[in-house]
Amino acid sequence: MTLIDFLSLDELSRKKVIREAAYVASRQEGELDIILYKIEHFYVEAYFNNHTKTFERIKPFKTRKRLWLYFDVRLN
């Protein structure tokens, strides 16, 4: 699956793909757990609200620059 394929899916289908994706790491931001997944050649951040127990946002990205948020290292 490519990033463009993923973006063309509806929200329910995106969530299904994420459930089958490879977990990479997670971090917290306030009441949100931000869970990082790897899907073939791109990453997805799933923003999960602990208070409401729902996903608030799904943010796919291709660049590795955001990974420092999870691993505290700078990638070029």
PQR file with spaces between the fields and no chain letter, atoms N, CA, C, O and H, PARSE charges and radii, in Angstrom:
ATOM       1  N    MET     1       0.846   -1.174    0.000 -0.4000 1.5000
ATOM       2  CA   MET     1       0.000    0.000    0.000 -0.0000 2.0000
ATOM       3  C    MET     1       0.892    1.238    0.000  0.5500 1.7000
ATOM       4  O    MET     1       1.887    1.299    0.722 -0.5500 1.4000
ATOM       5  N    THR     2       0.531    2.199   -0.800 -0.4000 1.5000
ATOM       6  CA   THR     2       1.265    3.458   -0.836 -0.0000 2.0000
ATOM       7  C    THR     2       0.563    4.492    0.038  0.5500 1.7000
ATOM       8  O    THR     2      -0.570    4.288    0.474 -0.5500 1.4000
ATOM       9  H    THR     2      -0.277    2.149   -1.386  0.4000 1.0000
ATOM      10  N    LEU     3       1.238    5.584    0.282 -0.4000 1.5000
ATOM      11  CA   LEU     3       0.631    6.678    1.044 -0.0000 2.0000
ATOM      12  C    LEU     3      -0.602    7.213    0.317  0.5500 1.7000
ATOM      13  O    LEU     3      -1.611    7.527    0.948 -0.5500 1.4000
ATOM      14  H    LEU     3       2.159    5.750   -0.072  0.4000 1.0000
ATOM      15  N    ILE     4      -0.520    7.315   -0.997 -0.4000 1.5000
ATOM      16  CA   ILE     4      -1.668    7.800   -1.778 -0.0000 2.0000
ATOM      17  C    ILE     4      -2.842    6.834   -1.658  0.5500 1.7000
ATOM      18  O    ILE     4      -3.988    7.265   -1.535 -0.5500 1.4000
ATOM      19  H    ILE     4       0.300    7.059   -1.509  0.4000 1.0000
ATOM      20  N    ASP     5      -2.567    5.534   -1.692 -0.4000 1.5000
ATOM      21  CA   ASP     5      -3.634    4.538   -1.501 -0.0000 2.0000
ATOM      22  C    ASP     5      -4.294    4.725   -0.138  0.5500 1.7000
ATOM      23  O    ASP     5      -5.519    4.700   -0.019 -0.5500 1.4000
ATOM      24  H    ASP     5      -1.636    5.184   -1.792  0.4000 1.0000
ATOM      25  N    PHE     6      -3.460    4.913    0.891 -0.4000 1.5000
ATOM      26  CA   PHE     6      -3.977    5.083    2.245 -0.0000 2.0000
ATOM      27  C    PHE     6      -4.847    6.331    2.345  0.5500 1.7000
ATOM      28  O    PHE     6      -5.918    6.301    2.951 -0.5500 1.4000
ATOM      29  H    PHE     6      -2.465    4.933    0.794  0.4000 1.0000
ATOM      30  N    LEU     7      -4.384    7.425    1.751 -0.4000 1.5000
ATOM      31  CA   LEU     7      -5.140    8.675    1.805 -0.0000 2.0000
ATOM      32  C    LEU     7      -6.464    8.599    1.058  0.5500 1.7000
ATOM      33  O    LEU     7      -7.389    9.353    1.357 -0.5500 1.4000
ATOM      34  H    LEU     7      -3.513    7.449    1.259  0.4000 1.0000
ATOM      35  N    SER     8      -6.559    7.701    0.096 -0.4000 1.5000
ATOM      36  CA   SER     8      -7.804    7.566   -0.670 -0.0000 2.0000
ATOM      37  C    SER     8      -8.868    6.759    0.079  0.5500 1.7000
ATOM      38  O    SER     8     -10.027    6.734   -0.337 -0.5500 1.4000
ATOM      39  H    SER     8      -5.807    7.088   -0.147  0.4000 1.0000
ATOM      40  N    LEU     9      -8.489    6.102    1.173 -0.4000 1.5000
ATOM      41  CA   LEU     9      -9.434    5.297    1.950 -0.0000 2.0000
ATOM      42  C    LEU     9     -10.318    6.170    2.825  0.5500 1.7000
ATOM      43  O    LEU     9      -9.936    7.278    3.201 -0.5500 1.4000
ATOM      44  H    LEU     9      -7.548    6.123    1.511  0.4000 1.0000
ATOM      45  N    ASP    10     -11.504    5.661    3.148 -0.4000 1.5000
ATOM      46  CA   ASP    10     -12.347    6.353    4.117 -0.0000 2.0000
ATOM      47  C    ASP    10     -11.801    6.093    5.523  0.5500 1.7000
ATOM      48  O    ASP    10     -10.922    5.250    5.704 -0.5500 1.4000
ATOM      49  H    ASP    10     -11.814    4.761    2.843  0.4000 1.0000
ATOM      50  N    GLU    11     -12.317    6.808    6.503 -0.4000 1.5000
ATOM      51  CA   GLU    11     -11.792    6.737    7.869 -0.0000 2.0000
ATOM      52  C    GLU    11     -11.858    5.325    8.457  0.5500 1.7000
ATOM      53  O    GLU    11     -10.904    4.881    9.096 -0.5500 1.4000
ATOM      54  H    GLU    11     -13.031    7.492    6.355  0.4000 1.0000
ATOM      55  N    LEU    12     -12.944    4.633    8.254 -0.4000 1.5000
ATOM      56  CA   LEU    12     -13.091    3.280    8.789 -0.0000 2.0000
ATOM      57  C    LEU    12     -12.052    2.334    8.179  0.5500 1.7000
ATOM      58  O    LEU    12     -11.461    1.520    8.890 -0.5500 1.4000
ATOM      59  H    LEU    12     -13.719    4.993    7.735  0.4000 1.0000
ATOM      60  N    SER    13     -11.834    2.438    6.886 -0.4000 1.5000
ATOM      61  CA   SER    13     -10.834    1.598    6.218 -0.0000 2.0000
ATOM      62  C    SER    13      -9.426    1.931    6.683  0.5500 1.7000
ATOM      63  O    SER    13      -8.598    1.033    6.836 -0.5500 1.4000
ATOM      64  H    SER    13     -12.315    3.099    6.310  0.4000 1.0000
ATOM      65  N    ARG    14      -9.143    3.209    6.910 -0.4000 1.5000
ATOM      66  CA   ARG    14      -7.829    3.599    7.431 -0.0000 2.0000
ATOM      67  C    ARG    14      -7.584    2.966    8.798  0.5500 1.7000
ATOM      68  O    ARG    14      -6.491    2.469    9.070 -0.5500 1.4000
ATOM      69  H    ARG    14      -9.815    3.939    6.786  0.4000 1.0000
ATOM      70  N    LYS    15      -8.599    2.984    9.649 -0.4000 1.5000
ATOM      71  CA   LYS    15      -8.460    2.389   10.983 -0.0000 2.0000
ATOM      72  C    LYS    15      -8.209    0.885   10.892  0.5500 1.7000
ATOM      73  O    LYS    15      -7.442    0.330   11.678 -0.5500 1.4000
ATOM      74  H    LYS    15      -9.486    3.388    9.428  0.4000 1.0000
ATOM      75  N    LYS    16      -8.851    0.235    9.942 -0.4000 1.5000
ATOM      76  CA   LYS    16      -8.642   -1.205    9.745 -0.0000 2.0000
ATOM      77  C    LYS    16      -7.201   -1.477    9.319  0.5500 1.7000
ATOM      78  O    LYS    16      -6.575   -2.410    9.823 -0.5500 1.4000
ATOM      79  H    LYS    16      -9.474    0.686    9.303  0.4000 1.0000
ATOM      80  N    VAL    17      -6.678   -0.688    8.412 -0.4000 1.5000
ATOM      81  CA   VAL    17      -5.295   -0.849    7.964 -0.0000 2.0000
ATOM      82  C    VAL    17      -4.337   -0.633    9.127  0.5500 1.7000
ATOM      83  O    VAL    17      -3.364   -1.372    9.278 -0.5500 1.4000
ATOM      84  H    VAL    17      -7.186    0.070    8.002  0.4000 1.0000
ATOM      85  N    ILE    18      -4.606    0.371    9.946 -0.4000 1.5000
ATOM      86  CA   ILE    18      -3.741    0.666   11.090 -0.0000 2.0000
ATOM      87  C    ILE    18      -3.730   -0.495   12.073  0.5500 1.7000
ATOM      88  O    ILE    18      -2.678   -0.832   12.615 -0.5500 1.4000
ATOM      89  H    ILE    18      -5.396    0.971    9.823  0.4000 1.0000
ATOM      90  N    ARG    19      -4.883   -1.113   12.313 -0.4000 1.5000
ATOM      91  CA   ARG    19      -4.940   -2.250   13.239 -0.0000 2.0000
ATOM      92  C    ARG    19      -4.051   -3.404   12.782  0.5500 1.7000
ATOM      93  O    ARG    19      -3.585   -4.193   13.604 -0.5500 1.4000
ATOM      94  H    ARG    19      -5.738   -0.839   11.872  0.4000 1.0000
ATOM      95  N    GLU    20      -3.816   -3.502   11.486 -0.4000 1.5000
ATOM      96  CA   GLU    20      -2.985   -4.576   10.940 -0.0000 2.0000
ATOM      97  C    GLU    20      -1.538   -4.135   10.712  0.5500 1.7000
ATOM      98  O    GLU    20      -0.705   -4.935   10.287 -0.5500 1.4000
ATOM      99  H    GLU    20      -4.195   -2.861   10.818  0.4000 1.0000
ATOM     100  N    ALA    21      -1.240   -2.871   10.993 -0.4000 1.5000
ATOM     101  CA   ALA    21       0.098   -2.324   10.742 -0.0000 2.0000
ATOM     102  C    ALA    21       1.067   -2.689   11.863  0.5500 1.7000
ATOM     103  O    ALA    21       0.666   -3.160   12.927 -0.5500 1.4000
ATOM     104  H    ALA    21      -1.917   -2.220   11.338  0.4000 1.0000
ATOM     105  N    ALA    22       2.336   -2.462   11.600 -0.4000 1.5000
ATOM     106  CA   ALA    22       3.379   -2.749   12.583 -0.0000 2.0000
ATOM     107  C    ALA    22       3.507   -1.584   13.570  0.5500 1.7000
ATOM     108  O    ALA    22       3.760   -0.444   13.182 -0.5500 1.4000
ATOM     109  H    ALA    22       2.662   -2.079   10.736  0.4000 1.0000
ATOM     110  N    TYR    23       3.327   -1.901   14.845 -0.4000 1.5000
ATOM     111  CA   TYR    23       3.520   -0.909   15.899 -0.0000 2.0000
ATOM     112  C    TYR    23       5.005   -0.563   15.965  0.5500 1.7000
ATOM     113  O    TYR    23       5.857   -1.448   15.888 -0.5500 1.4000
ATOM     114  H    TYR    23       3.122   -2.827   15.160  0.4000 1.0000
ATOM     115  N    VAL    24       5.314    0.731   16.109 -0.4000 1.5000
ATOM     116  CA   VAL    24       6.704    1.168   16.208 -0.0000 2.0000
ATOM     117  C    VAL    24       7.002    1.735   17.588  0.5500 1.7000
ATOM     118  O    VAL    24       7.950    1.307   18.247 -0.5500 1.4000
ATOM     119  H    VAL    24       4.623    1.450   16.172  0.4000 1.0000
ATOM     120  N    ALA    25       6.188    2.704   18.030 -0.4000 1.5000
ATOM     121  CA   ALA    25       6.446    3.373   19.312 -0.0000 2.0000
ATOM     122  C    ALA    25       5.223    4.192   19.687  0.5500 1.7000
ATOM     123  O    ALA    25       4.263    4.291   18.923 -0.5500 1.4000
ATOM     124  H    ALA    25       5.418    3.051   17.495  0.4000 1.0000
ATOM     125  N    SER    26       5.274    4.779   20.883 -0.4000 1.5000
ATOM     126  CA   SER    26       4.196    5.675   21.292 -0.0000 2.0000
ATOM     127  C    SER    26       4.762    6.763   22.193  0.5500 1.7000
ATOM     128  O    SER    26       5.854    6.640   22.748 -0.5500 1.4000
ATOM     129  H    SER    26       6.054    4.698   21.504  0.4000 1.0000
ATOM     130  N    ARG    27       3.991    7.821   22.317 -0.4000 1.5000
ATOM     131  CA   ARG    27       4.351    8.938   23.190 -0.0000 2.0000
ATOM     132  C    ARG    27       3.057    9.570   23.689  0.5500 1.7000
ATOM     133  O    ARG    27       1.981    9.310   23.150 -0.5500 1.4000
ATOM     134  H    ARG    27       3.104    7.921   21.865  0.4000 1.0000
ATOM     135  N    GLN    28       3.168   10.390   24.709 -0.4000 1.5000
ATOM     136  CA   GLN    28       1.984   11.056   25.255 -0.0000 2.0000
ATOM     137  C    GLN    28       2.087   12.555   25.050  0.5500 1.7000
ATOM     138  O    GLN    28       3.170   13.139   25.080 -0.5500 1.4000
ATOM     139  H    GLN    28       4.042   10.601   25.147  0.4000 1.0000
ATOM     140  N    GLU    29       0.933   13.153   24.843 -0.4000 1.5000
ATOM     141  CA   GLU    29       0.807   14.592   24.705 -0.0000 2.0000
ATOM     142  C    GLU    29      -0.510   14.976   25.374  0.5500 1.7000
ATOM     143  O    GLU    29      -1.573   14.872   24.762 -0.5500 1.4000
ATOM     144  H    GLU    29       0.053   12.679   24.819  0.4000 1.0000
ATOM     145  N    GLY    30      -0.441   15.420   26.629 -0.4000 1.5000
ATOM     146  CA   GLY    30      -1.654   15.707   27.384 -0.0000 2.0000
ATOM     147  C    GLY    30      -2.460   14.445   27.600  0.5500 1.7000
ATOM     148  O    GLY    30      -1.931   13.445   28.084 -0.5500 1.4000
ATOM     149  H    GLY    30       0.423   15.505   27.126  0.4000 1.0000
ATOM     150  N    GLU    31      -3.751   14.480   27.244 -0.4000 1.5000
ATOM     151  CA   GLU    31      -4.616   13.303   27.374 -0.0000 2.0000
ATOM     152  C    GLU    31      -4.507   12.358   26.185  0.5500 1.7000
ATOM     153  O    GLU    31      -5.196   11.339   26.139 -0.5500 1.4000
ATOM     154  H    GLU    31      -4.181   15.293   26.851  0.4000 1.0000
ATOM     155  N    LEU    32      -3.655   12.682   25.234 -0.4000 1.5000
ATOM     156  CA   LEU    32      -3.556   11.878   24.021 -0.0000 2.0000
ATOM     157  C    LEU    32      -2.374   10.916   24.068  0.5500 1.7000
ATOM     158  O    LEU    32      -1.267   11.288   24.456 -0.5500 1.4000
ATOM     159  H    LEU    32      -3.095   13.509   25.272  0.4000 1.0000
ATOM     160  N    ASP    33      -2.628    9.675   23.666 -0.4000 1.5000
ATOM     161  CA   ASP    33      -1.566    8.728   23.363 -0.0000 2.0000
ATOM     162  C    ASP    33      -1.392    8.810   21.856  0.5500 1.7000
ATOM     163  O    ASP    33      -2.349    8.630   21.103 -0.5500 1.4000
ATOM     164  H    ASP    33      -3.527    9.373   23.351  0.4000 1.0000
ATOM     165  N    ILE    34      -0.176    9.080   21.418 -0.4000 1.5000
ATOM     166  CA   ILE    34       0.100    9.150   19.989 -0.0000 2.0000
ATOM     167  C    ILE    34       0.898    7.902   19.650  0.5500 1.7000
ATOM     168  O    ILE    34       2.032    7.722   20.094 -0.5500 1.4000
ATOM     169  H    ILE    34       0.602    9.226   22.029  0.4000 1.0000
ATOM     170  N    ILE    35       0.277    7.048   18.853 -0.4000 1.5000
ATOM     171  CA   ILE    35       0.840    5.736   18.553 -0.0000 2.0000
ATOM     172  C    ILE    35       1.365    5.749   17.123  0.5500 1.7000
ATOM     173  O    ILE    35       0.649    6.098   16.184 -0.5500 1.4000
ATOM     174  H    ILE    35      -0.644    7.194   18.492  0.4000 1.0000
ATOM     175  N    LEU    36       2.622    5.363   16.980 -0.4000 1.5000
ATOM     176  CA   LEU    36       3.275    5.367   15.676 -0.0000 2.0000
ATOM     177  C    LEU    36       3.250    3.966   15.075  0.5500 1.7000
ATOM     178  O    LEU    36       3.628    2.989   15.721 -0.5500 1.4000
ATOM     179  H    LEU    36       3.203    5.079   17.742  0.4000 1.0000
ATOM     180  N    TYR    37       2.794    3.889   13.820 -0.4000 1.5000
ATOM     181  CA   TYR    37       2.741    2.641   13.082 -0.0000 2.0000
ATOM     182  C    TYR    37       3.526    2.775   11.778  0.5500 1.7000
ATOM     183  O    TYR    37       3.659    3.872   11.235 -0.5500 1.4000
ATOM     184  H    TYR    37       2.487    4.683   13.295  0.4000 1.0000
ATOM     185  N    LYS    38       4.038    1.666   11.288 -0.4000 1.5000
ATOM     186  CA   LYS    38       4.732    1.627    9.996 -0.0000 2.0000
ATOM     187  C    LYS    38       3.893    0.797    9.046  0.5500 1.7000
ATOM     188  O    LYS    38       3.525   -0.340    9.343 -0.5500 1.4000
ATOM     189  H    LYS    38       3.931    0.775   11.729  0.4000 1.0000
ATOM     190  N    ILE    39       3.598    1.388    7.898 -0.4000 1.5000
ATOM     191  CA   ILE    39       2.849    0.693    6.847 -0.0000 2.0000
ATOM     192  C    ILE    39       3.703    0.784    5.580  0.5500 1.7000
ATOM     193  O    ILE    39       3.788    1.839    4.952 -0.5500 1.4000
ATOM     194  H    ILE    39       3.896    2.311    7.658  0.4000 1.0000
ATOM     195  N    GLU    40       4.316   -0.305    5.223 -0.4000 1.5000
ATOM     196  CA   GLU    40       5.202   -0.389    4.065 -0.0000 2.0000
ATOM     197  C    GLU    40       6.208    0.759    4.048  0.5500 1.7000
ATOM     198  O    GLU    40       7.175    0.726    4.810 -0.5500 1.4000
ATOM     199  H    GLU    40       4.246   -1.163    5.733  0.4000 1.0000
ATOM     200  N    HIS    41       6.010    1.783    3.195 -0.4000 1.5000
ATOM     201  CA   HIS    41       7.013    2.839    3.042 -0.0000 2.0000
ATOM     202  C    HIS    41       6.589    4.180    3.647  0.5500 1.7000
ATOM     203  O    HIS    41       7.091    5.225    3.231 -0.5500 1.4000
ATOM     204  H    HIS    41       5.225    1.810    2.576  0.4000 1.0000
ATOM     205  N    PHE    42       5.686    4.169    4.608 -0.4000 1.5000
ATOM     206  CA   PHE    42       5.292    5.401    5.286 -0.0000 2.0000
ATOM     207  C    PHE    42       4.879    5.087    6.718  0.5500 1.7000
ATOM     208  O    PHE    42       4.764    3.923    7.104 -0.5500 1.4000
ATOM     209  H    PHE    42       5.278    3.320    4.945  0.4000 1.0000
ATOM     210  N    TYR    43       4.662    6.124    7.486 -0.4000 1.5000
ATOM     211  CA   TYR    43       4.301    6.009    8.898 -0.0000 2.0000
ATOM     212  C    TYR    43       2.935    6.644    9.124  0.5500 1.7000
ATOM     213  O    TYR    43       2.488    7.484    8.343 -0.5500 1.4000
ATOM     214  H    TYR    43       4.756    7.069    7.173  0.4000 1.0000
ATOM     215  N    VAL    44       2.288    6.233   10.194 -0.4000 1.5000
ATOM     216  CA   VAL    44       1.003    6.819   10.591 -0.0000 2.0000
ATOM     217  C    VAL    44       1.034    7.061   12.090  0.5500 1.7000
ATOM     218  O    VAL    44       1.400    6.182   12.870 -0.5500 1.4000
ATOM     219  H    VAL    44       2.651    5.551   10.829  0.4000 1.0000
ATOM     220  N    GLU    45       0.642    8.273   12.482 -0.4000 1.5000
ATOM     221  CA   GLU    45       0.433    8.572   13.889 -0.0000 2.0000
ATOM     222  C    GLU    45      -1.068    8.509   14.150  0.5500 1.7000
ATOM     223  O    GLU    45      -1.848    9.167   13.461 -0.5500 1.4000
ATOM     224  H    GLU    45       0.345    8.988   11.849  0.4000 1.0000
ATOM     225  N    ALA    46      -1.469    7.727   15.131 -0.4000 1.5000
ATOM     226  CA   ALA    46      -2.864    7.635   15.536 -0.0000 2.0000
ATOM     227  C    ALA    46      -2.994    8.316   16.898  0.5500 1.7000
ATOM     228  O    ALA    46      -2.378    7.887   17.874 -0.5500 1.4000
ATOM     229  H    ALA    46      -0.835    7.192   15.691  0.4000 1.0000
ATOM     230  N    TYR    47      -3.791    9.369   16.956 -0.4000 1.5000
ATOM     231  CA   TYR    47      -3.977   10.157   18.170 -0.0000 2.0000
ATOM     232  C    TYR    47      -5.184    9.606   18.931  0.5500 1.7000
ATOM     233  O    TYR    47      -6.324    9.765   18.497 -0.5500 1.4000
ATOM     234  H    TYR    47      -4.291    9.717   16.163  0.4000 1.0000
ATOM     235  N    PHE    48      -4.928    8.963   20.057 -0.4000 1.5000
ATOM     236  CA   PHE    48      -5.963    8.302   20.842 -0.0000 2.0000
ATOM     237  C    PHE    48      -6.219    9.100   22.112  0.5500 1.7000
ATOM     238  O    PHE    48      -5.299    9.341   22.894 -0.5500 1.4000
ATOM     239  H    PHE    48      -4.001    8.833   20.410  0.4000 1.0000
ATOM     240  N    ASN    49      -7.473    9.511   22.320 -0.4000 1.5000
ATOM     241  CA   ASN    49      -7.858   10.264   23.507 -0.0000 2.0000
ATOM     242  C    ASN    49      -8.192    9.296   24.636  0.5500 1.7000
ATOM     243  O    ASN    49      -9.146    8.524   24.535 -0.5500 1.4000
ATOM     244  H    ASN    49      -8.220    9.314   21.685  0.4000 1.0000
ATOM     245  N    ASN    50      -7.408    9.339   25.710 -0.4000 1.5000
ATOM     246  CA   ASN    50      -7.628    8.436   26.844 -0.0000 2.0000
ATOM     247  C    ASN    50      -8.916    8.742   27.595  0.5500 1.7000
ATOM     248  O    ASN    50      -9.517    7.845   28.185 -0.5500 1.4000
ATOM     249  H    ASN    50      -6.633    9.966   25.792  0.4000 1.0000
ATOM     250  N    HIS    51      -9.338    9.984   27.579 -0.4000 1.5000
ATOM     251  CA   HIS    51     -10.554   10.362   28.303 -0.0000 2.0000
ATOM     252  C    HIS    51     -11.807    9.827   27.600  0.5500 1.7000
ATOM     253  O    HIS    51     -12.687    9.256   28.244 -0.5500 1.4000
ATOM     254  H    HIS    51      -8.849   10.713   27.100  0.4000 1.0000
ATOM     255  N    THR    52     -11.885   10.016   26.273 -0.4000 1.5000
ATOM     256  CA   THR    52     -13.071    9.590   25.530 -0.0000 2.0000
ATOM     257  C    THR    52     -12.931    8.198   24.919  0.5500 1.7000
ATOM     258  O    THR    52     -13.899    7.638   24.403 -0.5500 1.4000
ATOM     259  H    THR    52     -11.170   10.480   25.750  0.4000 1.0000
ATOM     260  N    LYS    53     -11.701    7.635   24.982 -0.4000 1.5000
ATOM     261  CA   LYS    53     -11.411    6.303   24.422 -0.0000 2.0000
ATOM     262  C    LYS    53     -11.708    6.235   22.920  0.5500 1.7000
ATOM     263  O    LYS    53     -12.235    5.238   22.427 -0.5500 1.4000
ATOM     264  H    LYS    53     -10.915    8.089   25.401  0.4000 1.0000
ATOM     265  N    THR    54     -11.361    7.310   22.199 -0.4000 1.5000
ATOM     266  CA   THR    54     -11.588    7.361   20.758 -0.0000 2.0000
ATOM     267  C    THR    54     -10.344    7.907   20.055  0.5500 1.7000
ATOM     268  O    THR    54      -9.540    8.630   20.644 -0.5500 1.4000
ATOM     269  H    THR    54     -10.932    8.120   22.599  0.4000 1.0000
ATOM     270  N    PHE    55     -10.212    7.542   18.783 -0.4000 1.5000
ATOM     271  CA   PHE    55      -9.170    8.132   17.954 -0.0000 2.0000
ATOM     272  C    PHE    55      -9.645    9.498   17.494  0.5500 1.7000
ATOM     273  O    PHE    55     -10.726    9.628   16.919 -0.5500 1.4000
ATOM     274  H    PHE    55     -10.865    6.955   18.305  0.4000 1.0000
ATOM     275  N    GLU    56      -8.838   10.510   17.748 -0.4000 1.5000
ATOM     276  CA   GLU    56      -9.209   11.860   17.357 -0.0000 2.0000
ATOM     277  C    GLU    56      -8.664   12.242   15.993  0.5500 1.7000
ATOM     278  O    GLU    56      -9.253   13.055   15.281 -0.5500 1.4000
ATOM     279  H    GLU    56      -7.960   10.405   18.215  0.4000 1.0000
ATOM     280  N    ARG    57      -7.529   11.646   15.636 -0.4000 1.5000
ATOM     281  CA   ARG    57      -6.895   12.042   14.381 -0.0000 2.0000
ATOM     282  C    ARG    57      -5.950   10.943   13.928  0.5500 1.7000
ATOM     283  O    ARG    57      -5.371   10.219   14.738 -0.5500 1.4000
ATOM     284  H    ARG    57      -7.051   10.986   16.215  0.4000 1.0000
ATOM     285  N    ILE    58      -5.810   10.837   12.624 -0.4000 1.5000
ATOM     286  CA   ILE    58      -4.842    9.925   12.022 -0.0000 2.0000
ATOM     287  C    ILE    58      -3.980   10.769   11.097  0.5500 1.7000
ATOM     288  O    ILE    58      -4.487   11.427   10.189 -0.5500 1.4000
ATOM     289  H    ILE    58      -6.280   11.425   11.966  0.4000 1.0000
ATOM     290  N    LYS    59      -2.673   10.746   11.335 -0.4000 1.5000
ATOM     291  CA   LYS    59      -1.766   11.602   10.570 -0.0000 2.0000
ATOM     292  C    LYS    59      -0.688   10.755    9.889  0.5500 1.7000
ATOM     293  O    LYS    59       0.265   10.328   10.540 -0.5500 1.4000
ATOM     294  H    LYS    59      -2.261   10.212   12.073  0.4000 1.0000
ATOM     295  N    PRO    60      -0.832   10.511    8.585 -0.5600 1.5000
ATOM     296  CA   PRO    60       0.197    9.768    7.869  0.2800 2.0000
ATOM     297  C    PRO    60       1.331   10.703    7.431  0.5500 1.7000
ATOM     298  O    PRO    60       1.107   11.888    7.184 -0.5500 1.4000
ATOM     299  N    PHE    61       2.536   10.163    7.337 -0.4000 1.5000
ATOM     300  CA   PHE    61       3.662   10.951    6.832 -0.0000 2.0000
ATOM     301  C    PHE    61       4.718   10.015    6.258  0.5500 1.7000
ATOM     302  O    PHE    61       4.783    8.836    6.606 -0.5500 1.4000
ATOM     303  H    PHE    61       2.718    9.200    7.537  0.4000 1.0000
ATOM     304  N    LYS    62       5.536   10.561    5.380 -0.4000 1.5000
ATOM     305  CA   LYS    62       6.530    9.748    4.697 -0.0000 2.0000
ATOM     306  C    LYS    62       7.943   10.054    5.175  0.5500 1.7000
ATOM     307  O    LYS    62       8.795    9.166    5.189 -0.5500 1.4000
ATOM     308  H    LYS    62       5.483   11.519    5.097  0.4000 1.0000
ATOM     309  N    THR    63       8.199   11.271    5.558 -0.4000 1.5000
ATOM     310  CA   THR    63       9.538   11.660    5.979 -0.0000 2.0000
ATOM     311  C    THR    63       9.875   11.072    7.346  0.5500 1.7000
ATOM     312  O    THR    63       8.995   10.880    8.186 -0.5500 1.4000
ATOM     313  H    THR    63       7.507   11.993    5.547  0.4000 1.0000
ATOM     314  N    ARG    64      11.150   10.792    7.557 -0.4000 1.5000
ATOM     315  CA   ARG    64      11.570   10.225    8.839 -0.0000 2.0000
ATOM     316  C    ARG    64      11.892   11.304    9.868  0.5500 1.7000
ATOM     317  O    ARG    64      12.262   10.981   10.997 -0.5500 1.4000
ATOM     318  H    ARG    64      11.864   10.948    6.875  0.4000 1.0000
ATOM     319  N    LYS    65      11.762   12.553    9.508 -0.4000 1.5000
ATOM     320  CA   LYS    65      12.134   13.646   10.413 -0.0000 2.0000
ATOM     321  C    LYS    65      11.299   13.668   11.696  0.5500 1.7000
ATOM     322  O    LYS    65      11.801   14.104   12.732 -0.5500 1.4000
ATOM     323  H    LYS    65      11.462   12.815    8.591  0.4000 1.0000
ATOM     324  N    ARG    66      10.064   13.221   11.663 -0.4000 1.5000
ATOM     325  CA   ARG    66       9.206   13.214   12.859 -0.0000 2.0000
ATOM     326  C    ARG    66       9.571   12.104   13.849  0.5500 1.7000
ATOM     327  O    ARG    66       9.112   12.116   14.991 -0.5500 1.4000
ATOM     328  H    ARG    66       9.657   12.867   10.822  0.4000 1.0000
ATOM     329  N    LEU    67      10.383   11.159   13.420 -0.4000 1.5000
ATOM     330  CA   LEU    67      10.702   10.031   14.287 -0.0000 2.0000
ATOM     331  C    LEU    67      11.469   10.448   15.538  0.5500 1.7000
ATOM     332  O    LEU    67      11.436    9.732   16.539 -0.5500 1.4000
ATOM     333  H    LEU    67      10.756   11.149   12.492  0.4000 1.0000
ATOM     334  N    TRP    68      12.152   11.579   15.506 -0.4000 1.5000
ATOM     335  CA   TRP    68      12.889   12.025   16.692 -0.0000 2.0000
ATOM     336  C    TRP    68      11.948   12.249   17.879  0.5500 1.7000
ATOM     337  O    TRP    68      12.375   12.172   19.031 -0.5500 1.4000
ATOM     338  H    TRP    68      12.178   12.161   14.693  0.4000 1.0000
ATOM     339  N    LEU    69      10.673   12.524   17.601 -0.4000 1.5000
ATOM     340  CA   LEU    69       9.697   12.697   18.683 -0.0000 2.0000
ATOM     341  C    LEU    69       9.543   11.421   19.509  0.5500 1.7000
ATOM     342  O    LEU    69       9.163   11.478   20.679 -0.5500 1.4000
ATOM     343  H    LEU    69      10.327   12.587   16.665  0.4000 1.0000
ATOM     344  N    TYR    70       9.834   10.291   18.911 -0.4000 1.5000
ATOM     345  CA   TYR    70       9.670    9.002   19.579 -0.0000 2.0000
ATOM     346  C    TYR    70      10.977    8.444   20.115  0.5500 1.7000
ATOM     347  O    TYR    70      10.992    7.730   21.119 -0.5500 1.4000
ATOM     348  H    TYR    70      10.142   10.245   17.961  0.4000 1.0000
ATOM     349  N    PHE    71      12.057    8.765   19.454 -0.4000 1.5000
ATOM     350  CA   PHE    71      13.322    8.140   19.808 -0.0000 2.0000
ATOM     351  C    PHE    71      14.380    9.112   20.303  0.5500 1.7000
ATOM     352  O    PHE    71      15.499    8.712   20.623 -0.5500 1.4000
ATOM     353  H    PHE    71      12.045    9.345   18.639  0.4000 1.0000
ATOM     354  N    ASP    72      14.024   10.394   20.365 -0.4000 1.5000
ATOM     355  CA   ASP    72      14.927   11.425   20.868 -0.0000 2.0000
ATOM     356  C    ASP    72      16.268   11.410   20.146  0.5500 1.7000
ATOM     357  O    ASP    72      17.317   11.614   20.757 -0.5500 1.4000
ATOM     358  H    ASP    72      13.114   10.720   20.105  0.4000 1.0000
ATOM     359  N    VAL    73      16.223   11.168   18.847 -0.4000 1.5000
ATOM     360  CA   VAL    73      17.412   11.272   17.997 -0.0000 2.0000
ATOM     361  C    VAL    73      17.035   12.086   16.762  0.5500 1.7000
ATOM     362  O    VAL    73      15.881   12.075   16.331 -0.5500 1.4000
ATOM     363  H    VAL    73      15.371   11.003   18.350  0.4000 1.0000
ATOM     364  N    ARG    74      17.985   12.771   16.213 -0.4000 1.5000
ATOM     365  CA   ARG    74      17.750   13.570   15.015 -0.0000 2.0000
ATOM     366  C    ARG    74      18.147   12.755   13.786  0.5500 1.7000
ATOM     367  O    ARG    74      19.266   12.249   13.700 -0.5500 1.4000
ATOM     368  H    ARG    74      18.922   12.780   16.563  0.4000 1.0000
ATOM     369  N    LEU    75      17.220   12.633   12.843 -0.4000 1.5000
ATOM     370  CA   LEU    75      17.499   11.917   11.603 -0.0000 2.0000
ATOM     371  C    LEU    75      17.654   12.917   10.484  0.5500 1.7000
ATOM     372  O    LEU    75      16.907   13.893   10.419 -0.5500 1.4000
ATOM     373  H    LEU    75      16.311   13.044   12.913  0.4000 1.0000
ATOM     374  N    ASN    76      18.598   12.698    9.612 -0.4000 1.5000
ATOM     375  CA   ASN    76      18.794   13.593    8.460 -0.0000 2.0000
ATOM     376  C    ASN    76      17.954   13.168    7.293  0.5500 1.7000
ATOM     377  O    ASN    76      17.992   13.805    6.240 -0.5500 1.4000
ATOM     378  H    ASN    76      19.205   11.905    9.665  0.4000 1.0000
